[in-house]
Amino acid sequence: MFVYSLRANTIKFFGILCVALVALITLIAFLPSYEPNVAASANEGTKTVSISYGRIKTNEDRIKFLEQFGWTVTSEPIESEEVVIPAEFDKVFAGYNEIQKSQGLDLGKYKKKKLTRYTYEVTNYEGYEGTVYANILVYRNKVVGGDICSADASGFLQGFEK
């Protein structure tokens, strides 16, 4: 015959542990999903504009996303391609990710993930005569990265902000 007894301290410990576990599960279940929003200042900081990076499902959504930054692009993407973010960033990709971090994004979270890159031609870039492209990196209907760049090899590369 086997007899096991519990002290009051042991019962209290397991009770507190159960309550903490239930509270943790409840918090996880009811936390809102993360959609990065970046507040951009316009006109000397007098007006705050909220940029939405989520709910990018259609071509129109991608064009509206770029219009939030003041870019006018062609009505259809020039290129649509699946890309895989490398597991280890080399010097060039680390530099590209720094541009992403400066605009509130980070490709480090998407290592080894397949993203879709959409490339549009920008039609209203001022001060440059050559061809300018807008690249958008989309993962699960969210913009997770991108840039504005020139087609020229010795040109420029910048974030979405004008």
N, C-alpha and C positions, 0 to 999 in steps of 0.2 A: 504494500500500500504506500502511495506517495501523497504527501501533504505539502501544500505550498501556501504560504501566507504572504500577504501584502501589507506593508506599513502605509500609513496615511501619507507620508512624504512621497512614496512611490506612486500612489494614485494621483496625487496633486501634480507630480512631474508629467505623467502621461496625459493628464487632462490639459495641462498648459501646452504640451507639445501638439496635441490634437487641435486645440483652438488656433494655435499659430499656423498649423498646416492648412486649416480651413480658410483662415484669413489670407494666406499667401495665394491659394488657389483662386479665391474670389477676386483678389487684386489683379492677377494675371488674366482672368476671364473678362474683366470689365474695363481694362485699360484700353484707351482708344488706339487704333492703328496709327503708326507713325507715317506721316506724309510730310516730307521736308518743305517748309515754307520759308522763304527768305524775304525779309522786309528790305525794300530798296528805297533810298531817299531820292526825291526829285525836287527840283527847283529850290536849292539851298536848304533842304531839310524841312521845308514847310509842309510837304505833303508826303505821306507814307503810302507806298503801294505794296501790296502783298502779291508775291509771285507764287503760283501754284505749279508744282512739279508732278502732281498725281493726275490720275484719270486721263491718261494719254492712250486712247484706243484707236482713233482713226486719223487719217491724213489731216482732216480739218482741225483735230485737237493739237496735232504737232505744229501746224501753221499758227494757230492761236497762241500756242506756247511761245513761239518765237516773236509774235507780235507784242507779247507782254513786255519785251525788251526793246521794242521799237523797230524790229527788223521786218522788212518786206521780202518775201521769198517767192520763188516760182510755185505754181499751184500743185505740182507733182514732184516727188523726190527724184533727183537724178540717179541716186543709187540707194538700194536697200539691201543690207548685208548682215548676216550673223557673224559676230565676232566673239572670241573667248578672251576674257581678261586673264593674263598670265598669273601663275601661282607666285612667281617671284618677279618683282619689278626691276628692270634694268635702269640704267641712269636716265635714258630718254623717257621711259614710261613713268619713272618717279617724278621727273620734271613736269610731265603732263598731268600727273595726279596733283601736283602742287597748284596748278591752275584750277583744277576741280575743287580743291579744298578752299581756294580763295573765293569761290562762289558758293560755298556752303555744301558742297558735294564731296564724296570720297569713294574712289573706285576700289580702295583697299577692302571694302566690305563685300566686293563682288569677285574676288579672286576665284578662278576656275569656273565662273558662271558664263553662260551664253547670253549675250546681249544682242539687240538689234540696233544697228547703226543706220540712221536715215540721213542722207545728204541732200541738202537743198541749195540752190543758187540764190545768193543774196542780191537783191536788185537795188538797194538803197544805201550802200556803203559809201560814205562821203570821204573824199580825199584820196581815193585809190582808183586808178583807171582799170586795173586788171580784174580778173574773175575772182569773186569771193564766195566761199561756201560756208554753210551752217551745218554742222554735224550734231546730231542728237543721239545719245545712247539711251535706249529704253530697255528696262527690265520689269516684267510683270506690270505693264501699263503705267510705269513711273519713269520720269526722266532721271537718270542717275549720273549723267555726265554729258559733256558736249563742248563745242567750241565754235568760234568764228575764225576762219582762216583764209589765206589767199591761196590761189592755185599755183603761184610761183614758188619754186623751191627756196628762194632766198627771201620769201615774203614774211608774213606775220602769222601769229597764232594768239588768240585771246579768248577770254571767257565770253559769256552771253551779253554782259553789260556793254553798252556803247561807250 
